[in-house]
Amino acid sequence: MLMRVLILLGLTLFANAPARAYDLCNQTSYIVHVATGWPVEGGVAIQGWMRVRPGECHEVAPDVELADDQPLYFYAKTSDAYLGGVREWRGSTALCVDEADFEVVASTRCDSLGLASRDFIRREGDQRDRTVLVGPDNYNQHAEVAGIQRLLQSAGYPITAVDGYDGRGTDRAVARFMTDAELSTRPANAALIDALERRAMTRNAQAGMTVCNESDGDIATAIGYRVGELWQSRGWWRLHAGECARLLAARLETASSFYYAERITPSRRLALNAGQENFCIAPARFLAEERTGCSERGYATASFRRIPEPTDGGVRVTIEESDFEGPRRDR
């Protein structure tokens, strides 16, 4: 199952480094899986998934020679191991992907091939030479250590900050993991990242909130949840018909989180009905704190539904066409 999640992070051109054919570098604190596409006769050749650890660079499409006016396409998503759900790097060009590793020549007729559709980033001209995935925190050469810290958190080990600096707190958490994993010596960082990912995926496989779209078309989804004493609302994740996304990966012990969706049509957006609690939302991607005074802070207000009681730390919500009412706003 492909999980989608909200955060739109940046793509930057790493202009000062010498470029090989077409390079993609991961300067985030997440393991990412990348799908790549390029024009061919009859459509677009698309292949995935290339796994890129934090701090690594990989050559993309090494045997492909593109004309000057031909683009490269990228879509990236994080591993399912992380708390907080899967993040993605996407653009506006819809192309086909599969859940497992794949190679296909296609364009937009994805469902007829039994494939999902994802929105790819288009890179043209000199931008194709070297692409760097970044996030809100610019880890640069510290991305590998930040990646270890992020996975330690997701695997349940105490890390106070993901900052990319290998201090005593990180060393203690790694030592605890090594004891639990029965490792006598600390592995190289790449092997340590792989082992931590396996531990985190085992721990978090059923946790969190998964939303499935069983309506007749695309929906945009948002969630409301508590972080410590603070309420937050966050969106949007766009789901095509028949797709699911894990919007929240943290273990859920009570039905204290909420969800919202809007059905996207060519002319308007239909709001989810039967909501119980108000949260703040915005037209574009957002992360809003607190649930009151939304309009005074430039937000709109929407009524979110409470999730069902979790089972084994997780819950699955299905949204159907009948769950939507009149329009919230014109597009």
C-alpha positions in Angstrom: 0.0 0.0 0.0 1.3 3.4 -1.0 1.1 5.9 1.8 1.0 9.6 1.0 1.4 12.4 3.2 1.4 16.1 3.3 4.7 17.9 3.6 5.9 19.7 0.5 9.7 20.1 0.8 12.2 21.6 -1.6 14.2 20.6 -4.6 17.3 22.7 -5.2 19.9 22.7 -7.8 23.4 21.9 -6.4 25.1 24.2 -8.8 28.6 24.3 -7.4 29.4 20.6 -7.4 30.7 18.8 -10.5 27.9 16.7 -12.0 28.0 13.3 -13.5 25.3 12.3 -16.0 22.2 13.0 -13.9 22.7 12.9 -10.1 20.2 12.9 -7.3 21.4 13.6 -3.8 19.5 13.2 -0.5 20.3 15.9 2.0 17.2 15.2 4.2 17.2 13.1 7.4 14.9 10.5 5.7 15.5 7.4 3.6 13.8 8.1 0.3 12.5 6.0 -2.5 12.7 7.7 -5.9 10.9 7.1 -9.2 12.4 8.6 -12.4 10.9 9.2 -15.8 12.1 10.5 -19.2 10.5 10.9 -22.7 10.6 8.0 -25.1 8.7 7.2 -28.2 5.1 6.3 -27.2 5.1 8.1 -23.8 7.3 8.3 -20.8 9.7 5.6 -19.5 9.2 5.4 -15.8 11.2 3.3 -13.3 11.3 2.9 -9.5 12.2 2.5 -6.8 15.7 3.7 -6.1 16.4 3.7 -2.4 18.7 6.6 -1.3 19.9 6.9 2.3 20.4 10.3 4.0 23.6 11.9 2.7 23.9 9.7 -0.4 24.0 10.6 -4.0 23.0 8.2 -6.8 23.3 8.4 -10.5 19.9 8.5 -12.2 19.2 6.9 -15.6 22.9 6.3 -16.4 22.2 4.9 -19.9 19.8 7.6 -21.0 20.9 10.3 -23.4 18.4 13.2 -23.5 18.2 15.9 -26.0 18.6 19.5 -24.7 14.9 20.1 -24.7 13.9 16.8 -23.0 13.0 16.8 -19.3 13.7 14.4 -16.5 10.9 13.6 -14.0 11.3 12.8 -10.3 8.9 11.7 -7.6 10.2 10.8 -4.1 8.7 9.4 -1.0 10.1 8.5 2.4 10.3 5.0 3.8 7.3 3.7 5.8 9.6 3.5 8.9 9.0 7.0 10.2 6.7 8.4 12.8 4.6 11.2 11.4 3.7 9.5 8.2 5.2 9.3 4.7 6.5 12.5 3.2 6.8 13.1 -0.5 8.5 15.4 -3.0 6.2 16.0 -5.9 5.4 18.3 -8.7 2.5 18.7 -11.2 3.1 16.1 -13.9 1.0 13.0 -13.4 2.8 9.8 -14.2 2.4 6.1 -13.3 4.0 4.2 -10.5 3.6 0.7 -8.9 3.9 -0.3 -5.3 6.9 -2.7 -5.9 9.9 -2.1 -8.1 8.7 -1.4 -11.7 9.6 -0.3 -15.2 6.9 0.9 -17.5 6.3 3.1 -20.6 3.1 5.0 -19.9 1.7 8.5 -19.4 -1.6 9.2 -17.7 -3.7 6.0 -18.3 -2.4 4.5 -15.1 -5.5 2.8 -13.8 -6.0 0.9 -17.0 -2.6 -0.6 -16.4 -3.3 -1.4 -12.8 -0.9 1.3 -11.7 -1.3 4.3 -9.4 -0.7 7.9 -10.4 1.7 10.3 -8.8 2.6 13.9 -9.5 6.2 14.1 -10.7 8.6 17.1 -10.6 9.9 18.2 -14.0 13.5 19.1 -14.3 14.8 20.8 -17.5 18.0 22.0 -19.0 20.9 22.3 -16.6 18.6 21.4 -13.7 18.7 17.8 -14.8 22.4 17.5 -14.1 22.2 17.4 -10.3 19.1 17.5 -8.1 19.2 17.7 -4.3 16.3 16.7 -2.1 16.1 19.0 0.9 13.7 19.7 3.8 13.0 22.5 6.2 16.2 21.8 8.0 19.2 22.0 5.7 21.5 19.3 7.0 24.0 19.4 4.1 27.0 17.2 5.1 25.3 16.3 8.4 22.4 14.5 6.6 23.8 11.0 7.4 24.0 11.5 11.1 20.6 13.3 11.1 19.2 10.2 9.3 20.5 7.9 12.1 18.9 10.2 14.7 15.6 10.3 12.9 15.5 6.5 12.7 16.5 6.1 16.4 13.4 8.2 17.2 11.2 6.2 15.0 12.5 2.9 16.5 11.6 4.2 20.0 15.0 5.3 21.3 15.4 8.6 23.2 16.7 11.4 20.9 16.0 14.9 22.0 16.9 16.6 18.7 17.5 15.7 15.1 20.4 18.1 14.4 23.0 16.1 12.5 25.6 16.2 15.2 26.9 12.9 16.6 27.0 13.7 20.3 26.7 11.8 23.6 22.9 11.4 23.4 23.1 9.9 20.0 25.9 7.6 21.0 23.9 6.4 24.1 20.8 5.7 21.9 22.9 3.8 19.4 24.5 1.8 22.2 21.0 0.8 23.5 19.9 -0.2 20.0 23.1 -2.3 19.6 22.3 -4.1 22.8 18.7 -4.8 21.8 19.9 -6.0 18.4 22.7 -8.1 19.9 25.4 -6.3 17.9 28.9 -6.5 19.4 30.4 -3.6 17.3 28.9 -0.5 15.9 28.3 -1.0 12.1 29.3 1.5 9.5 26.7 4.3 9.2 25.1 2.8 6.0 24.6 -0.6 7.7 23.4 1.1 10.9 20.8 3.0 8.9 19.5 -0.2 7.3 19.3 -2.0 10.7 17.5 0.9 12.3 15.0 1.1 9.4 14.2 -2.6 9.8 13.6 -2.1 13.6 11.4 1.0 13.1 9.3 -0.6 10.4 8.7 -3.6 12.6 7.7 -1.4 15.5 5.5 1.0 13.5 3.9 -1.3 10.9 0.3 -1.1 12.2 0.6 2.2 14.1 -1.1 5.5 13.2 -4.0 6.7 11.1 -4.5 5.4 7.5 -7.2 7.0 5.3 -8.5 5.3 2.2 -10.4 7.0 -0.6 -13.3 5.0 -1.9 -15.1 8.0 -3.4 -15.6 8.5 -7.1 -12.6 10.8 -7.6 -9.7 12.7 -5.9 -9.9 13.9 -2.4 -7.7 16.2 -0.2 -7.3 15.1 3.4 -6.2 16.8 6.6 -5.8 15.7 10.2 -6.1 17.2 13.7 -4.1 15.9 16.6 -2.5 16.8 19.9 1.3 17.4 20.3 1.9 17.6 24.0 -0.5 20.2 25.3 -0.9 21.8 21.8 -3.5 21.1 19.2 -2.4 21.0 15.5 -4.1 20.6 12.2 -2.2 19.7 9.1 -3.0 19.1 5.4 -3.2 18.5 2.5 -2.7 14.9 1.3 -4.2 14.3 -2.1 -5.5 10.8 -2.7 -6.8 9.5 -6.0 -9.8 7.1 -6.0 -8.9 3.8 -4.6 -5.7 5.0 -2.9 -4.8 4.9 0.8 -2.3 7.0 2.9 -0.9 6.8 6.4 -1.4 10.3 7.5 -0.2 9.8 11.0 2.4 7.2 12.0 2.6 7.6 15.7 1.0 4.9 17.9 -2.6 5.9 18.8 -3.8 4.7 22.2 -7.2 6.6 22.3 -9.6 8.1 19.8 -8.3 11.6 20.3 -7.3 12.4 16.8 -9.5 13.8 14.0 -9.6 13.8 10.2 -11.2 15.9 7.4 -11.5 15.7 3.6 -12.7 17.6 0.6 -13.9 16.0 -2.6 -12.2 17.7 -5.5 -14.3 18.3 -8.7 -13.5 20.4 -11.7 -15.5 23.4 -10.4 -15.6 23.1 -6.6 -14.6 21.2 -3.4 -17.2 19.3 -1.4 -16.7 19.2 2.4 -16.8 16.1 4.6 -20.1 15.9 6.4 -20.9 15.0 10.0 -17.9 16.6 11.5 -17.7 17.0 15.3 -14.8 19.3 16.2 -13.5 22.5 14.5 -9.9 22.9 13.4 -8.1 25.5 11.3 -7.4 24.9 7.6 -5.9 26.8 4.7 -6.3 26.6 0.9 -2.7 25.4 0.3 -0.6 23.0 2.4 -0.6 24.1 6.0 0.4 23.3 9.6 -1.8 25.3 12.0 -1.5 25.4 15.8 -4.5 25.6 18.1 -8.1 25.3 17.2 -9.5 28.7 18.0 -9.2 32.1 16.4 -8.7 30.7 13.0 -10.0 33.6 11.0 -8.0 36.1 13.0 -4.9 34.2 12.0 -5.7 33.9 8.3 -7.2 30.4 8.4 -10.6 29.0 7.5 -12.5 26.7 9.9 -13.7 23.2 9.1 -15.4 20.5 11.1 -13.3 17.4 11.5 -14.5 13.8 12.4 -13.1 11.9 15.3 -11.3 8.7 14.5 -12.7 5.3 15.7 -11.1 3.6 18.7 -7.6 2.4 17.7 -6.7 -1.3 17.6 -3.0 -2.2 18.2 -2.0 1.4 18.1 -3.6 2.1 14.7 -6.9 2.9 12.9 -8.1 2.7 9.3 -10.7 5.2 8.0 -12.5 4.8 4.7 -14.1 7.8 2.9 -16.9 7.3 0.4 -18.8 9.5 -2.0 -21.7 9.7 0.4 -19.4 11.3 3.1 -19.5 14.6 1.3 -22.0 17.5 1.4 -22.3 20.9 -0.3 -19.3 23.0 -1.4 -17.0 24.7 1.0 -15.5 27.0 -1.6 -15.3 27.5 -5.3 -11.9 26.8 -6.9 
